[in-house]
């Protein structure tokens, strides 16, 4: 996947600068990465309980 990508430098710059990147314009793996992100969101617990604090 990304190890042989020609856009690694651009992607790294976008991530380092917290830009709202548009990977569809340059990322050949965009569909795969979006699908994985959707799976993570779908599987993540919606409301985690807040642990009680001791005083």
N, C-alpha and C positions, 0 to 999 in steps of 0.2 A: 504494500500500500504506500504509505508515505515515505518509506526509506528510499525509494527510487523516484520520488516526485521531483519534477523540475521547478516547482513553486515553493520549496521549503523555506527559502529566504523570505519571500513575500509573506508567507503564512506566519513565520516566526515574528516578523516585524509587526504584523497586525495583532498578534497575540500579546506581544510585549508592550504595545502601546494601547492595549484594551480598546482597539478600534472596533466599530461595528463593521466587521469585514463582510464582504459579499463573496463568499467562497464559490458560489455558482459561476462567477466570472472567470475563475482560474483554477479551481480545485477539481481534478478528475474523480476524486473520491467523495464529493459533496453529498451525493445521494446516500451512500453507505454511512457516512458520518452523521447525517441528519436522522437516518433510520435508527442508528445506535442511540443517539441522544433522545429520540422519542421513546425508545424502549426503557431507557433509564428513568425518564420522567414518569412513564406509565407504571413502572415497578417500584418507584420510590414511595415510602410511606407518606401519606398526605399530612397528617398531624402527629408529629412526634410528641410524646409526653415530656413535659419540662420536669427535670429532676428537682426534688425538694431540696432546699438549702437548709443547712443547720446553722443556728446562731449561737 
